[in-house]
């Protein structure tokens, strides 16, 4: 068992390392970063930091602020600072991370602030929404799924399945747009944008409703469909028939046998989804103006703040891989048959 | 079998037994009934699934629209038409109340002078409902009337008095001049700091008191001529002034309802008197200096500017609710001047009759082709004595190049472009992107999965690791890197979507190959010496094709969805109009013109739902064992 877990984690780590390396090299191969906006002091500070990290090198000892301005070309590269070769940058990157955990600093979004600090601030916002969403969606989704499975083939099942199918097919932005139109603009029940930190508590609480609802709706549908399919499969199995023949009532048979077995594949999926959606919904954050890592991704991409973009990409990649590993591992722990198969 | 038959059959002599096929060879016989092919069987199963059939029909209609609408549409989607912006969707005739190109407005200020809601074209307003009671607002709008002038002293230290002064006017000895001042009775507005005031008459800089410091707000009539006489003057240029004491810690104010100057006899400057005084507080407050700082006649000014404020309290405005016909607003008839040559051509074509010697009454419309409704006036060339030009009422759409009143069934957007054409044009781009990606990914994934699944071993293992790594990169990251390196055009999108898209097909193909390659028919073929090539393409692939295709076909909607998602993140296709780009561009009008978002969203949702239903139906039809496994 331990061997299996270690193997999975090891593989994931190697995969993450390769992906991040490729991403890093691809990003560093992009045309030079612009530094045409912002104060001169901030600019030189950023360049000097890049030199310290080994991504640029300078051709002289010391440079004054106003001088840099004259040296900067329109396309962003300077006659003073030069880019080190990409592979050399790559090794510097590995050294920086291993020795100092230094991922570079932001150049546009929050100049000269560590990229990890910026991400850290925003990760929590994204996580808060997702945690609330999980709290709501898991019980509701599972309950709906069980209800539909118990009434299989009847009116209730048809209605639940159809609604779930429609909601799953609806693109996320359509749903968010419609809800915003309905609740924020036409009826003005909820704020039209994510509330500022200075807003009163009442408005802040109201601000959570729409994002949490949008995120939950998708998860609820997912869980509902999954639980229904699993439970339907278990309900047709022979051991459940045996349980009924033994003299158990329908309720007893379902709660003691069917549900327990159906939950086996469901719990790992909840766990992995929890990790998976930590990244948040980019669309939701963009449309509702939530300062999370999804929005940061788009902003850093549009303003070409590559250090921040890279750390953000790293987070998304790691979260995705982590979710996959967790899913596989929890399968292995919960269901002995799968654990056996893996050996 | 009853007893008797049993007896009979038990004792049959050996000689009666004959070999059934002693002389003939046994061959396979053709089925008497017609054979049902796999495709036909699948189709039959598919048709039984009602919802899938409906989905397929809807899907077919949308795709046909996407192909043919941009081809046959008469609306140009590249030219901006600034006059035709934000026309509401119109399918039915105006007045039906639904999808008729009208827009409901509520609580719009009513302009009683032009008898129309403020800043709306009168001819397009339908179903006007005016409020019975006026609404009182503390804001001076040009559509408001009445109310009280709120004269405020904003000095909170309680020292400096403020003065409100009328424009100067002449008082002569020929009349008996009076000033009527009425105060507002609603004194408790937001605090109790009703100011202590006095009324003065400023005569050439000297001040005569008309009413001394008081807080008495009853109306007063002041004899100006009498006051002048006490100063020893007969006629002079005077100003009426209100002086307001400051209070400590708060603004003090008084409310003035009207201030009227009258003279008993018929005096020369009656008109001047009327202009200087005011009866309508809103109009008085609205009078303002022009661009050069010149004050108009009747402008009341403050003397100590720092603490002086002149505002309005309880100005009356009327709100109204109405339905606005956006098409009439743009295309309604308007006065247009036609040159003589145009009129001649109309007459030559037999569209109308006109006799210049009789005048506008002689106009007679003969055909609907004629753009003129009726003639309002004519200009005769003085030198030749012939018609030079006509001014006539003509529908504006005729000037814009339409024969009849145009109808935009999904409305127009901020650039005056038909949403219907633009949407299906964008959808075509998205569909082309989806189909191209599907074809490439399908072929590549098939080959990859076949090789990986068929050969197994270290080939499979290394190929799997590669897929693991590429699959571990979130698609948004791949997309972003591609866009950053190659710019966002059609090809980049295609490339980026292909890079992540093929893995699904490859995975399914691999599983299918694992399933079939150990089966007996493959083993038999291998024993007979079939090559790998033959085994893959003749014996394994045909068996698994159905499953692979049906599970890959859902890639098309997912590509459309991805593209639209990217557009919403401002990373969308540039230079090509796609569905997502159009949606995201219109996102800013979500509140003011929600149809721009609602209609394309519905089409998008319909497309997605249909694709999913159709895909599920297809999967069930091709592989009946999977039936209903997913909700």
Interface residues (C-beta under 8 A of the other chain):
Chain A: X11 X15 X16 X18 X19 X22 X23 X26 X27 X29 X30 X161 X164 X165 X166 X168 X169 X170 X171 X172 X173 X174 X177 X178 X180 X181 X185 X186 X224 X225 X228 X229 X282 X283 X286 X287 X297 X298 X301 X302 X309 X313 X316 X317 X320 X321 X324
Chain B: X468 X469 X472 X473 X474 X476 X477 X480 X481 X484 X485 X561 X564 X565 X568 X569 X570 X571 X583 X587 X590 X591 X594 X597 X598 X601 X604 X605 X608 X609 X611 X612 X613 X629 X630 X631
